[in-house]
Amino acid sequence: MGIQVISRDGQPEYAVVPWEQYQALLKAAGQAPAVVEADEPAASSEALSLPSFSEVAQLRQAKGIAPEQLARNVGVSPAYLAMIESGERQPDAAIRRALAWHLGVAGWSEPS
């Protein structure tokens, strides 16, 4: 497997895998294969189909994750997660990446 590991401050932060292997990982995880639209810019097509952060509660419940568990995994307090779920707060980039990872919403993570 041709994996590239990107580290920050000596700690692994990202793993880059070839497209075919990424597709196989999605299939193994029970998710639909990723599709790239060549005619439209990726950012505009993703923005139209991405769930809003006010849908975090529904996504969390659909995955069977307790709010306390998701908050702990993401690195925020349960109270702050509740504010994100209610729309009172917009998460910063690090929290968006963690939510994207734990809830399986790839478009929420912005390139850093």
Backbone hydrogen bonds, N-H to C=O, Kabsch-Sander energy under -0.5 kcal/mol:
donor,donor_aa,acceptor,acceptor_aa,energy
3,I,1,M,-1.4
4,Q,16,V,-2.8
5,V,3,I,-0.5
6,I,4,Q,-0.5
6,I,14,Y,-2.6
7,S,5,V,-0.5
8,R,11,Q,-2.6
11,Q,8,R,-1.8
13,E,6,I,-3.1
14,Y,6,I,-2.1
16,V,4,Q,-3.5
17,V,15,A,-0.5
22,Y,18,P,-2.3
23,Q,19,W,-2.5
24,A,20,E,-2.0
25,L,21,Q,-2.3
26,L,22,Y,-2.3
27,K,23,Q,-2.3
28,A,24,A,-2.5
29,A,25,L,-1.7
30,G,27,K,-1.3
31,Q,26,L,-2.7
37,E,35,V,-0.6
38,A,36,V,-0.7
45,S,41,P,-1.7
46,E,42,A,-2.5
47,A,43,A,-2.2
48,L,44,S,-1.3
49,S,45,S,-0.9
49,S,46,E,-0.6
50,L,46,E,-1.7
55,E,52,S,-1.9
56,V,53,F,-1.6
59,L,55,E,-2.5
60,R,56,V,-3.1
61,Q,57,A,-2.7
62,A,58,Q,-2.5
63,K,59,L,-1.4
64,G,61,Q,-1.2
65,I,60,R,-2.4
70,L,66,A,-2.4
71,A,67,P,-2.6
72,R,68,E,-2.2
73,N,69,Q,-2.6
74,V,70,L,-2.5
75,G,71,A,-1.9
76,V,71,A,-2.4
81,L,77,S,-2.3
82,A,78,P,-2.2
83,M,79,A,-1.6
84,I,80,Y,-2.0
85,E,81,L,-2.8
86,S,82,A,-1.8
87,G,83,M,-0.6
87,G,84,I,-0.9
88,E,83,M,-1.8
89,R,83,M,-1.4
96,R,92,D,-2.6
97,R,93,A,-2.4
98,A,94,A,-2.0
99,L,95,I,-2.9
100,A,96,R,-2.9
101,W,97,R,-2.3
102,H,98,A,-2.5
103,L,99,L,-2.5
104,G,100,A,-1.4
105,V,100,A,-1.3
106,A,104,G,-0.7
108,W,105,V,-1.5
109,S,106,A,-1.2
110,E,108,W,-0.6
